[in-house]
Amino acid sequence: MTTPPTSLLLSLPDEHLPRVLSYLTLQDVLHMRLVCAHFRDVTFDSTYHLWMDGEEEETSIDTNDGRADFMSARRMRLFLENFPNLRSLRVIGLRLVYQSLVRGRNGAAASPRYICSLLQEAECARNLECLEILDVSESQTENGEWGAASPPSYSLHTDIQLEQLRKLTITMGNTTNRENPLVHSLLRSSHQLTHLNLSGCSCFSDYHVEEAIVKPLVNTLTHLNLSGSAIQHPSIRSTILKTLILQRCINLSALNPDSSCPSLKVLDLSSCPAFNGEGLLDVESGLNDFCPRLSTLNLRNCTALRYLKIKLPLLTIARCSAGDESVGLSNPAVSETLENIDLSMCVHLASVNIACPLKMINLGQCMHLKVLSISSPVLEMIDLSRLPLMLISIYCPSLVHLNLAWCGDLDSKRSIINCKALESVDIRGAVYMTPEFFNDAKRKSSLSICK
């Protein structure tokens, strides 16, 4: 007599099932409950991480535009009622309306107050650690106008308590409301947030950043993403913030001079067309005063940036050699950890002066770069091909590969290159750079020159 085959899921220990269920959609989990009593109990007690996507919504929902790729209030309510032990919740495609609590036959759109009420009344509120509400949009009202056409009053803000919440993500899609009540209500839900992502929330100004984010979360927040916000000159002071992402902030021109983030490791200012680096990148000690432990700096496509100066005041790089261990790179008072800088597509950048233990630099498509000075004891490769450079000064004892191809304006008489470990250099198209310029009797290794 043969034994019937056993389901692999049934053979798994119950403590491992939550990990498996975290990859399933809401519809799949609900179907699992119908298989057997064991699956019903497990999905009810052990489902901690699930997500809801509007693309799975029933096509029978009545909407004005005939689309069904959004998350209805009805579906969200049923979801929260069926899974009381949730720790991580992701909602995709939520639609907001500001003139009523719930609109549509099946709750096609909901007000911020209604959404917050659902979260507050749900049993999972006491355990929720991670909340992601992605691609939020605004629904049209019955008269064809957007729900945000009339400014919402403060009464739309709702107090909600999510005491265990540590990670909050809200990304905005098609929204026109500059005072979004949902964002502000959820932001006040917990004072223990460590990760905050408000990408696309254009309702945040300099005042909101300081009063609603930085000050209340000064003792907990370590990762902050304000990409696409309306900030212009924010003041950010935090002793524990490690990651700051300000991508696509089209009005951002500079950081407030009183900003200070001594623990910051990653600073992303890419695609900020108005950012000029005033007070931060146009003086030698600016970056060191703001974030002395910075590791990665992304300035890609900052078209207003014209000058860049980064220097370690307590480190004399000109005296170090490739094997010199006496250089004080471990001094905590200086920005000893800066390793990566991306300056690509900074089309108006004219001058770069960097003196720090850099490991990677990207200068691609800097079409107006004329002057370049780099001093780094650990940099091993530099690609300067097709840049309109006229004057360069490179002191990199560990540099192995140097690409100067098609730097037609570069002249060996106006260049200083002190790289004892250099093994290969490409000077194709650099008609004023001669091979004799690189032949140094003190060089430790043979040099390959591509002319």
Disulfide bonds with the S-S distance in Angstrom:
none
